[in-house]
Amino acid sequence: MQESPANIDTALPASADMTHHFVAWVRGAAPYLHAFRGKTFVIGFGGEVAAGESAQNLAYDCNLLAALGIRLVLVHGARPQIDAEMARRDLASRFHKGVRVTDADALDCVKAAMAVTRLELEALLSQGLPNTPMAGSYMRVTGGNFITARPIGVVDGIDYQFTGAVRKIIASEIAADLDQQNVVLISPLGVSPAGEIFNLPMEEVAEAVAVALQAEKLLYLCDAPGLLDLDRQLIESITADAAERMFNAGEGLTEDLDLYLPCAIRAVRKGVARAHLIDRDRDGGLLLEFFTHQGTGTVVSRDPLFRLREATVDDVGALVSLLAPLEADGTLVRRGRELLEQEITRFSVVEHDGMLVGCAALYPFSEAQAAELACLAVLPEHRQAGLGEMLLRRIERRAREQQLEALFVLTTRTAHWFRERGFAEVSPENLPQQKRDLYNFQRRSKVLMKSI
């Protein structure tokens, strides 16, 4: 039987390496698939996304999210489309503090541009063509008069006229559409009780909708990879307080980030679980941010994403998985599940979004006024987040609480890391007698010690 062109790729055997990576990715994504099913995500994006080459891929990814049971609300902007419509009519665009000043002529352009942009997005989201990621699916896209608006009025002597602000979101109507497994598409227009139409900032509409729905996530597609530090490195996660300090200092903000970051900060302070800022030009950015450990942009949260706590017996399975690769390559001494269950109270762990990503254990030797730091391990994708330091400080504090005076560690591969943190190499003879009797001279572990 001859294969059709559409089936050639699936007919060819995948290499063992490709298969391994694919299986590992799916298994790694599984906890997120379980966690996000039935949760509400609000995604805000500007007219640059709606009109650009990435719009098609965005539609594909939204289709996948909806198929996985995620409740989707999409809020689109249309700034470049409005500018183009105004230029076509020989009208000049006016802005103050990044917000469009909308007079009567500009409002006509806003309505025209919004209508066309919305129709084009609905068309993209409604595809069901064979040989595409949306084959066999049908996304029901709905909308409505969910937003009551009010005029901004006069600010700094500038009359914004038909530029408005959100007065109220009718969340129950949006939720009803989501309950019917519809994808809700919202244009940033609102009406007043008097029937006036107002042009609203997309980012503020997305914020207000996410807060009203108490969404799990608010995500903005922006003109940057996310927030960058002073060394131009991506900040993967940041608290609302730290983000506010960064915003007030004006550090590394692009045009989009200057508008979106304050909305993200306010949203998480008002009950949205997470706000994300990701690159609008990154293909598959939504999937990478939601379904991989490392993500691809910056996540803003009210509290730190990493949580340090003491281990419980429910963590044994996760500890086995975390320690297994390091035991296999000889970095750590092998410990069985039964031993971990017996010694679980000795462990401190770090969680990231509810998943265990690091651990360390404290084994005291009270008669020698010393303790061993053991099983210090962090998942590879989180080793640049300072979790090792965090766990070390936790173990040191626990040792001091037990009135111990020294902390030691046995290691074959990470002696330099401990030296950089105040440990000094000593002879095995300096170990407490009980530990010295168990020292494995064939393993030849280096002994490092630190006064606490």
Order of alpha helices (4+ residues) and beta strands (2+ residues): alpha-alpha-beta-alpha-alpha-beta-alpha-beta-beta-alpha-beta-beta-beta-beta-beta-alpha-beta-beta-beta-alpha-beta-beta-alpha-alpha-beta-alpha-beta-beta-alpha-alpha-beta-beta-beta-alpha-beta-alpha-beta-alpha-beta
